[in-house]
Amino acid sequence: MIRMLQDITGIDPTKVPLDDKDTMSIFSSTKALGVTPEQIHSEVGSFGVPEFGTKFVRGMLVDTRPTTFDELIRISGLSHGTDVWLGNAQSLIEAGTVTLQDAICCRDDIMIYLIKQGLPPNPAFKIMETVRKGKALKDPAKWAEYVALMKEHNVPEWYIKSCEKIKYMFPKAHAAAYVTNAFRIAWFKVHEPLAYYASYFSIRADEFDSECMIFGKEKVKNKMKEIDLQGNAATVKDKNMYAILELVLEMYERGYNFLPMDLYQSDATKFLVEEGGIRPPLNSIPGLGTVAAQGIVKARQEGKFMSIDDLKIRSKVGNSVTDLLKAFGCLEGMSQSNQMSLFG
C-alpha cells in the first residue's frame, strides 16, 4: 500500500513528518477528516489505518485519547500483548490508578522501570523476560524471590499484580516499526485522501463490492444495516466487507465520490485517481473475475470494440461477463454484433 501511495502521489513516504499534528489528531478525534463522529459512527478517524482500524483498537484509542507518537507505540504494545490491556492496563487506567504513560505496555517498559527504581540490570532483565513470556506464576518460588526484590525497591503493588496477569508482551522495537508505517499511511489519509482511498480499495479489491459501494452513501448505509441485523450470523465475507463499507461511507462523508465504471477507462484491478473522484476497476464488479478484467484491458489496447460479440471474442469472455458489464452501464450504445441489419 505504501508503494502504491508513492506511485500515485510522487511523495516519498519516508519523508512524511512523524510529528504532523493533523495526522496525530485522527487517533483521538475525527475533526481533521472534516466529519463528525455521528457521520462515520466512530469517535476516532483511524478506519483503514493498519494496527489502529479494528473495533478493538479503536476502543483503546477512545479510552486513552493519545496525543503523542510515544503513546501510539504504547497502544500498539498493549494491543499485541496477551492479557496486557483487557482486565489489566484498561482497568487500571479507568480506575485512575495509572495513566497510559505509566502502564506496562511493551516488554522493555518493565526492565527500564525496574532499573529506574534501583534494581540491578541483571535481575531487572530476568524479571522482564519472566513476565513477557507469561511465566510469572509458573515458578512460584522464583517469582516470590522477584516480588521480594521489587518490594525492597518500592515497586507498587498494582505493578506487581499487573505483571502477574500478563501472558505475552510485544517488544518496543516492533511496536515502533508498526506505528511508523501506520502513521505514514494515516498522513496520506489526511493530506492525500483520494490516493489513500484508491490504494486501500485496490489492495483489498477482492472484498470490494461495486454493487453496493459505488452508487452513493445511502446504498452503503443500507448494506451496513443489513449486515448489522445479521449479528454473529453474518458470513465471514460480509464481516470483511463491513470494514470496507465503513471506509467507503467515510469517503462519501468527506465529500469524495466514485466515477462510473467504464469499459475503456477503468483499470483491470486498480482504483484510479482522476479529476472528480476515484474510478473503480472492472474486477470490482461482483462476479467479474480478475482474469476476465485483464482480458478486456488487454483486448482494448488493440483498438475499440466493434460490438458486444467482438468484445467477447477478443477478450475471451462469455455472456455472463457481458451481462455484468451491461448491468453497470459499460456497454451502452454498443450493438450485439458487427453485422448491420438490412431491415433496421
Residue pairs with C-beta under 8 A, 6 or more apart in sequence:
1 50
1 185
1 199
1 200
1 203
2 13
2 181
2 184
2 185
4 198
4 199
4 202
4 203
4 270
5 11
5 13
5 185
5 188
5 192
5 195
5 196
5 199
6 12
6 13
8 192
8 195
8 198
8 199
8 273
9 188
9 192
9 195
11 188
11 192
13 184
13 185
13 187
13 188
14 184
16 183
16 184
16 187
16 188
17 187
18 69
18 180
18 183
19 69
20 187
20 190
20 191
22 32
22 190
22 191
23 32
23 183
23 186
23 187
23 189
23 190
23 191
24 66
24 67
24 68
24 69
25 31
25 32
25 45
26 32
26 33
26 44
26 45
26 46
26 49
26 186
26 189
26 190
27 44
27 45
27 46
27 52
27 61
27 66
27 72
27 186
28 44
28 61
28 65
28 66
28 67
29 43
29 44
29 45
30 36
30 37
30 39
30 40
30 42
30 43
30 44
30 45
31 45
32 45
32 190
33 40
33 45
33 189
33 190
33 250
33 254
34 254
34 255
35 45
35 250
35 253
35 254
37 43
39 250
39 253
40 47
40 246
40 249
40 250
40 253
41 246
41 249
42 58
42 246
43 58
43 62
44 58
44 61
44 62
45 189
45 250
46 52
46 53
46 57
46 58
46 61
46 186
47 53
47 58
47 243
47 246
47 247
47 250
48 189
48 196
48 200
48 243
48 246
48 247
48 250
49 182
49 185
49 186
49 189
50 178
50 181
50 182
50 185
51 57
51 76
51 79
51 178
51 179
51 182
52 58
52 61
52 72
52 75
52 182
52 186
53 243
56 79
57 75
57 79
60 75
60 78
60 79
60 85
60 90
61 75
63 90
63 93
63 94
64 71
64 75
64 93
64 100
66 72
66 74
66 75
66 100
69 179
69 183
71 100
71 101
72 179
72 182
72 183
73 105
73 106
73 172
73 175
73 176
73 179
74 100
74 101
74 103
74 105
74 106
74 175
75 100
75 105
76 170
76 175
76 178
76 179
76 182
77 84
77 105
77 106
77 107
77 109
77 169
77 170
77 172
77 175
78 84
78 85
78 89
78 103
78 105
79 85
80 170
80 174
80 175
81 105
81 166
81 167
81 168
81 169
81 170
82 134
82 166
82 167
82 168
83 134
83 165
83 166
83 167
83 168
84 104
84 105
84 166
84 168
84 169
87 165
88 104
88 162
88 165
88 166
89 98
89 100
89 103
89 104
89 105
89 162
92 98
92 103
92 158
92 162
93 99
93 100
93 103
97 158
98 158
103 162
104 110
104 113
104 159
104 162
104 163
104 166
104 169
105 175
106 169
106 170
106 171
106 172
106 175
107 128
107 131
107 132
107 169
107 170
107 171
107 172
108 128
108 171
108 172
109 172
110 124
110 127
110 128
110 131
110 132
110 163
110 169
111 121
111 124
111 125
111 127
111 128
113 159
114 123
114 124
114 127
114 128
114 150
114 153
114 155
115 121
115 124
117 150
117 153
117 154
117 155
118 153
119 127
119 149
119 150
119 153
123 146
123 149
126 146
127 146
127 149
127 150
127 163
130 136
130 139
130 142
130 143
130 146
131 163
131 166
131 169
132 166
132 168
132 169
133 168
134 166
134 167
134 168
136 143
136 163
136 164
136 166
137 143
137 164
143 164
147 160
150 159
150 160
151 160
185 196
188 195
188 196
188 199
189 196
193 251
193 254
193 256
194 256
194 273
194 277
194 278
195 273
197 247
197 251
197 256
197 271
197 278
198 270
198 271
198 272
198 273
198 278
199 271
200 247
201 208
201 244
201 247
201 271
201 278
201 280
201 284
202 269
202 270
202 271
202 281
204 244
205 269
205 270
205 271
205 281
205 283
205 284
207 237
207 240
207 241
207 244
208 244
208 280
208 284
209 241
209 284
209 286
210 261
210 280
210 284
210 285
210 286
210 328
211 285
211 286
212 219
212 220
212 222
212 223
212 245
213 219
213 220
213 223
213 244
213 245
213 248
213 258
213 284
214 258
214 260
214 261
214 280
214 284
216 252
217 249
217 252
217 253
220 245
220 248
220 249
220 252
221 249
223 241
223 245
224 242
224 245
224 246
224 249
227 234
227 238
227 239
227 241
227 242
227 245
230 238
234 242
256 277
256 278
257 276
257 277
257 278
258 277
258 278
258 279
258 280
259 274
259 276
259 277
259 278
259 279
259 280
260 279
260 328
260 329
261 279
261 280
261 282
261 284
261 285
261 328
261 329
261 330
262 279
262 330
263 296
263 300
263 305
263 311
263 325
263 330
263 331
264 300
264 304
265 272
265 274
265 279
266 272
266 279
266 280
266 281
266 282
266 330
267 279
267 281
267 282
267 297
268 281
268 282
268 283
268 290
268 293
268 294
268 296
268 297
269 281
269 283
269 290
269 293
269 294
270 281
271 278
271 279
271 280
271 281
271 284
272 278
272 279
272 281
281 293
282 288
282 292
282 293
282 296
282 297
282 325
283 289
283 290
283 292
283 293
285 324
285 325
285 327
285 328
286 324
287 320
287 324
288 321
288 324
288 325
292 315
292 317
292 321
295 315
295 316
295 317
296 311
296 315
296 317
296 321
298 315
299 305
299 311
299 314
299 315
299 316
300 315
302 314
305 311
305 314
305 334
306 338
307 334
307 335
307 336
307 337
307 338
308 322
308 331
308 334
308 335
308 336
308 337
309 336
309 337
309 338
310 338
311 317
311 322
311 331
311 334
312 318
312 319
312 321
312 322
315 321
322 331
325 331
